[in-house]
Amino acid sequence: MSDANVQIVRRVYDALADPGEDATALWDPDVEFDVSRDIWGAVMGGGHYRGVEGVRAWMLDLYAAWEQMDIDLEELIEAGDDVVAVIRVAGRGRVSGIEMEYRPAGVWTIRDGRIVRVVWFVDRDEALEAAGIAG
């Protein structure tokens, strides 16, 4: 099952890279999206989002803060029924003009072929620990 879960997370990132792709069907309607352990939770003024609309609102707020932002999937790691995704985020702030690069990691929980929970962490090691595997 975990390889299928890895492919589900990969499809989400493929959809981010291709505006014509819609990954909405991959998300459980009541998905929990938690950025409270990641710096973006504090910076963007939020921590927990629920439902597909909550995830969409988080992404719109995030992209609105940046003049330019790129999100690249660097690594997917099987962790039992979970998947750890390590990404590279690079961008330039819309107001400040400051450029940044950052590598957070998320623990994705998938049940019955749908994403039910994503918890973001500051880095790969924290996410691997939360997923119960050594870094």
LUMLUMLUM-532575 format. One line per field, with one value per residue: residue in one letter; x, y, z of N, C-alpha, C in turn; residue number from 0. Coordinates in steps of 0.2 Angstrom, whole numbers, plus 5000, padded with zeros to 4 digits. Example, Ala and Ser with C-alpha at 12.3 -4.5 7.8 and 13.67 -1.06 7.14 Angstrom:
<recs>
vexmar	c(A, S)
n.east	c(5066, 5064)
n.north	c(4972, 4989)
n.up	c(5039, 5035)
ca.east	c(5062, 5068)
ca.north	c(4978, 4995)
ca.up	c(5039, 5036)
c.east	c(5066, 5064)
c.north	c(4984, 5000)
c.up	c(5039, 5039)
voro	c(0, 1)
</recs>
This chain:
<recs>
vexmar	c(M, S, D, A, N, V, Q, I, V, R, R, V, Y, D, A, L, A, D, P, G, E, D, A, T, A, L, W, D, P, D, V, E, F, D, V, S, R, D, I, W, G, A, V, M, G, G, G, H, Y, R, G, V, E, G, V, R, A, W, M, L, D, L, Y, A, A, W, E, Q, M, D, I, D, L, E, E, L, I, E, A, G, D, D, V, V, A, V, I, R, V, A, G, R, G, R, V, S, G, I, E, M, E, Y, R, P, A, G, V, W, T, I, R, D, G, R, I, V, R, V, V, W, F, V, D, R, D, E, A, L, E, A, A, G, I, A, G)
n.east	c(5004, 5010, 5018, 5008, 5003, 5014, 5014, 5002, 5005, 5015, 5007, 5000, 5010, 5014, 5002, 5003, 5013, 5008, 4996, 4985, 4981, 4971, 4970, 4961, 4953, 4960, 4961, 4954, 4937, 4937, 4950, 4964, 4975, 4990, 5001, 5007, 5018, 5028, 5038, 5030, 5017, 5017, 5022, 5012, 5001, 4993, 4988, 4981, 4971, 4956, 4948, 4946, 4944, 4950, 4963, 4965, 4963, 4974, 4985, 4982, 4984, 4997, 5004, 5000, 5008, 5020, 5030, 5036, 5037, 5043, 5040, 5047, 5048, 5058, 5061, 5053, 5048, 5044, 5035, 5029, 5011, 5011, 5018, 5033, 5037, 5049, 5052, 5058, 5057, 5058, 5059, 5053, 5049, 5034, 5031, 5043, 5054, 5064, 5074, 5072, 5076, 5071, 5068, 5056, 5047, 5034, 5023, 5013, 4997, 4988, 4972, 4962, 4965, 4965, 4970, 4971, 4977, 4990, 5005, 5016, 5033, 5048, 5060, 5068, 5073, 5065, 5052, 5054, 5056, 5044, 5036, 5040, 5052, 5070, 5081)
n.north	c(4994, 5006, 5011, 5014, 5025, 5034, 5037, 5044, 5056, 5061, 5064, 5075, 5084, 5085, 5090, 5103, 5108, 5109, 5118, 5114, 5102, 5094, 5090, 5088, 5077, 5069, 5072, 5070, 5075, 5080, 5083, 5086, 5099, 5104, 5116, 5121, 5117, 5121, 5135, 5143, 5143, 5151, 5163, 5166, 5167, 5157, 5140, 5127, 5119, 5114, 5103, 5103, 5115, 5123, 5119, 5124, 5138, 5140, 5138, 5149, 5160, 5159, 5159, 5172, 5180, 5181, 5187, 5179, 5162, 5146, 5128, 5114, 5096, 5086, 5074, 5058, 5048, 5032, 5028, 5017, 5018, 5031, 5045, 5053, 5069, 5079, 5095, 5109, 5126, 5141, 5158, 5175, 5189, 5198, 5211, 5214, 5210, 5202, 5187, 5170, 5153, 5137, 5121, 5112, 5098, 5087, 5076, 5065, 5057, 5044, 5037, 5024, 5028, 5042, 5058, 5061, 5068, 5081, 5085, 5098, 5101, 5109, 5103, 5089, 5079, 5081, 5078, 5065, 5059, 5061, 5053, 5041, 5035, 5033, 5047)
n.up	c(5000, 5003, 4992, 4983, 4991, 4990, 4977, 4976, 4984, 4975, 4964, 4968, 4969, 4956, 4950, 4956, 4948, 4936, 4929, 4923, 4929, 4940, 4957, 4966, 4969, 4976, 4989, 5005, 5009, 5022, 5026, 5036, 5038, 5044, 5049, 5060, 5066, 5058, 5051, 5043, 5048, 5059, 5052, 5042, 5050, 5054, 5058, 5058, 5046, 5039, 5028, 5010, 5005, 5015, 5013, 5001, 5003, 5012, 5003, 4993, 5001, 5005, 4992, 4989, 4997, 4991, 4978, 4969, 4968, 4970, 4971, 4974, 4973, 4982, 4988, 4992, 5005, 5010, 5024, 5033, 5033, 5030, 5021, 5019, 5013, 5006, 5003, 4992, 4994, 4986, 4985, 4982, 4992, 4991, 4996, 5004, 4995, 4998, 4996, 4998, 5003, 5007, 5016, 5020, 5027, 5025, 5034, 5027, 5028, 5022, 5018, 5012, 4998, 4999, 5004, 5021, 5031, 5033, 5040, 5043, 5045, 5051, 5046, 5037, 5046, 5058, 5053, 5049, 5062, 5067, 5060, 5064, 5060, 5058, 5055)
ca.east	c(5000, 5014, 5020, 5002, 5003, 5019, 5011, 4996, 5008, 5018, 5002, 4999, 5015, 5013, 4997, 5006, 5018, 5004, 4990, 4979, 4980, 4967, 4972, 4956, 4950, 4965, 4960, 4948, 4934, 4938, 4957, 4967, 4982, 4993, 5007, 5008, 5025, 5032, 5038, 5025, 5011, 5018, 5022, 5006, 4996, 4988, 4991, 4977, 4966, 4952, 4944, 4949, 4943, 4955, 4970, 4965, 4964, 4981, 4989, 4981, 4987, 5004, 5006, 4999, 5013, 5026, 5031, 5038, 5038, 5044, 5040, 5050, 5048, 5065, 5061, 5047, 5050, 5039, 5035, 5023, 5006, 5013, 5024, 5037, 5039, 5054, 5052, 5062, 5053, 5062, 5054, 5055, 5043, 5030, 5032, 5050, 5059, 5069, 5074, 5073, 5076, 5069, 5067, 5052, 5045, 5028, 5021, 5006, 4993, 4983, 4968, 4958, 4967, 4964, 4974, 4967, 4981, 4997, 5008, 5022, 5039, 5054, 5065, 5067, 5074, 5059, 5047, 5056, 5055, 5036, 5034, 5043, 5058, 5076, 5084)
ca.north	c(5000, 5012, 5013, 5018, 5031, 5038, 5039, 5049, 5062, 5063, 5067, 5081, 5089, 5085, 5095, 5110, 5110, 5109, 5122, 5110, 5096, 5095, 5085, 5089, 5071, 5065, 5075, 5068, 5081, 5083, 5083, 5091, 5102, 5107, 5120, 5124, 5115, 5124, 5142, 5146, 5143, 5158, 5169, 5167, 5168, 5151, 5133, 5121, 5121, 5108, 5102, 5105, 5123, 5125, 5118, 5129, 5145, 5141, 5139, 5155, 5165, 5158, 5162, 5179, 5184, 5180, 5189, 5173, 5156, 5139, 5123, 5108, 5090, 5083, 5067, 5055, 5043, 5028, 5028, 5013, 5020, 5038, 5047, 5060, 5073, 5084, 5100, 5115, 5131, 5147, 5164, 5182, 5192, 5203, 5217, 5215, 5209, 5197, 5181, 5165, 5146, 5133, 5114, 5109, 5091, 5085, 5069, 5064, 5051, 5042, 5031, 5022, 5032, 5049, 5061, 5063, 5073, 5083, 5089, 5100, 5102, 5113, 5100, 5082, 5075, 5082, 5074, 5057, 5057, 5061, 5047, 5035, 5032, 5037, 5052)
ca.up	c(5000, 5004, 4986, 4981, 4994, 4988, 4970, 4977, 4985, 4969, 4959, 4971, 4967, 4948, 4949, 4957, 4943, 4930, 4931, 4920, 4933, 4946, 4962, 4972, 4971, 4980, 4996, 5009, 5011, 5029, 5027, 5041, 5035, 5050, 5048, 5066, 5068, 5053, 5052, 5039, 5052, 5062, 5048, 5039, 5055, 5055, 5060, 5057, 5041, 5038, 5022, 5004, 5005, 5020, 5010, 4995, 5006, 5014, 4997, 4990, 5006, 5004, 4986, 4988, 5000, 4987, 4971, 4965, 4973, 4967, 4976, 4971, 4977, 4982, 4990, 4995, 5009, 5013, 5032, 5034, 5029, 5029, 5016, 5021, 5007, 5007, 4997, 4992, 4993, 4985, 4982, 4984, 4996, 4987, 4999, 5006, 4990, 5001, 4993, 5003, 5001, 5013, 5014, 5025, 5026, 5028, 5034, 5023, 5030, 5017, 5019, 5006, 4992, 4999, 5009, 5027, 5035, 5032, 5046, 5041, 5050, 5049, 5041, 5036, 5052, 5062, 5050, 5049, 5069, 5068, 5056, 5067, 5057, 5059, 5050)
c.east	c(5004, 5016, 5014, 5002, 5008, 5017, 5006, 5000, 5012, 5013, 5000, 5004, 5016, 5008, 4999, 5010, 5014, 4997, 4984, 4977, 4976, 4968, 4966, 4953, 4954, 4964, 4954, 4944, 4935, 4946, 4959, 4974, 4985, 5000, 5010, 5015, 5030, 5032, 5033, 5018, 5011, 5018, 5016, 5000, 4991, 4992, 4988, 4972, 4962, 4948, 4948, 4949, 4949, 4962, 4970, 4966, 4971, 4986, 4988, 4984, 4995, 5007, 5005, 5004, 5020, 5026, 5032, 5039, 5038, 5044, 5042, 5050, 5055, 5065, 5055, 5050, 5044, 5040, 5029, 5017, 5006, 5018, 5027, 5039, 5043, 5054, 5057, 5058, 5058, 5057, 5057, 5048, 5040, 5032, 5040, 5055, 5064, 5068, 5075, 5073, 5075, 5067, 5063, 5050, 5039, 5027, 5013, 5003, 4988, 4979, 4963, 4959, 4966, 4968, 4970, 4970, 4988, 4999, 5015, 5027, 5044, 5059, 5064, 5068, 5068, 5053, 5048, 5054, 5048, 5033, 5036, 5049, 5064, 5078, 5090)
c.north	c(5006, 5015, 5017, 5025, 5036, 5041, 5045, 5056, 5065, 5066, 5074, 5086, 5090, 5090, 5102, 5112, 5111, 5112, 5118, 5104, 5098, 5089, 5084, 5082, 5067, 5067, 5072, 5075, 5084, 5083, 5088, 5093, 5106, 5110, 5123, 5122, 5118, 5132, 5146, 5147, 5150, 5164, 5171, 5168, 5163, 5145, 5127, 5124, 5114, 5109, 5104, 5112, 5126, 5125, 5123, 5136, 5146, 5142, 5146, 5161, 5165, 5161, 5170, 5183, 5184, 5183, 5184, 5168, 5150, 5134, 5117, 5102, 5087, 5076, 5065, 5049, 5039, 5027, 5024, 5016, 5028, 5039, 5053, 5063, 5079, 5089, 5105, 5120, 5137, 5152, 5170, 5186, 5197, 5210, 5219, 5214, 5204, 5190, 5176, 5158, 5142, 5126, 5111, 5102, 5090, 5078, 5068, 5057, 5050, 5036, 5030, 5027, 5039, 5052, 5064, 5068, 5074, 5087, 5091, 5102, 5106, 5110, 5092, 5078, 5075, 5078, 5067, 5055, 5056, 5055, 5040, 5031, 5036, 5041, 5050)
c.up	c(5000, 4997, 4982, 4984, 4992, 4981, 4971, 4979, 4979, 4964, 4962, 4969, 4959, 4947, 4951, 4952, 4936, 4931, 4928, 4924, 4939, 4951, 4967, 4974, 4975, 4988, 4999, 5010, 5017, 5031, 5032, 5038, 5041, 5048, 5054, 5068, 5063, 5053, 5048, 5043, 5056, 5058, 5044, 5043, 5055, 5057, 5058, 5052, 5040, 5031, 5016, 5003, 5009, 5017, 5004, 4998, 5009, 5008, 4994, 4995, 5005, 4998, 4985, 4992, 4996, 4980, 4966, 4970, 4969, 4972, 4972, 4975, 4976, 4984, 4993, 4998, 5012, 5021, 5034, 5030, 5028, 5024, 5019, 5014, 5009, 5001, 4998, 4990, 4992, 4982, 4984, 4986, 4991, 4990, 5001, 5000, 4992, 4998, 4998, 5000, 5008, 5011, 5020, 5023, 5029, 5029, 5032, 5025, 5025, 5019, 5014, 5000, 4993, 5005, 5015, 5031, 5033, 5037, 5043, 5046, 5047, 5044, 5041, 5042, 5057, 5059, 5050, 5057, 5070, 5065, 5059, 5064, 5058, 5054, 5047)
voro	c(0, 1, 2, 3, 4, 5, 6, 7, 8, 9, 10, 11, 12, 13, 14, 15, 16, 17, 18, 19, 20, 21, 22, 23, 24, 25, 26, 27, 28, 29, 30, 31, 32, 33, 34, 35, 36, 37, 38, 39, 40, 41, 42, 43, 44, 45, 46, 47, 48, 49, 50, 51, 52, 53, 54, 55, 56, 57, 58, 59, 60, 61, 62, 63, 64, 65, 66, 67, 68, 69, 70, 71, 72, 73, 74, 75, 76, 77, 78, 79, 80, 81, 82, 83, 84, 85, 86, 87, 88, 89, 90, 91, 92, 93, 94, 95, 96, 97, 98, 99, 100, 101, 102, 103, 104, 105, 106, 107, 108, 109, 110, 111, 112, 113, 114, 115, 116, 117, 118, 119, 120, 121, 122, 123, 124, 125, 126, 127, 128, 129, 130, 131, 132, 133, 134)
</recs>
